[in-house]
């Protein structure tokens, strides 16, 4: 089993007098939200981490903010979310392979493994694009609601 430190409003969260942690589906959700909210190119040592859904530091001319073409914005968001999920799956596969060599078994639990993207649905409301991302994890489904606004 793996864990991430708990993040609350951009800061490390506490659990009693210790740093809080998240595991299973909560870890997966927090990891994906961090990837979505981090501008692509922000991490110099990990240039593919992040997304263009925030501010893109590599290609500032590629933007969905300010467009009035709902279908175009939805296509960009869909491809970006798929890219982020595929990168996350690649990290998990690499980690499982490394763990199998080091420890003789994988250490990820079914509740934190991203199996597939089930669906990506959109709804528009004035200047907001609401995205619902449904993911299959272990034996469950995780849904993330992602607002994209101007």
Buried (B, 14 or more C-beta within 10 A) or exposed (E): EBEBEBBEEEEEEEEEEEEBBBBBBBBBBBBBEEBBBBBBBBEEEEEEBBBBBBBBEEEEEEBBEEEEEEEEBBEBBBEBBEBBBEBBBEEBEEBBEEBEEEEEEBBBBEBBBBBEBEEBEBEEEEEEBBBEBBBBBBEEEBEBEBEBEE
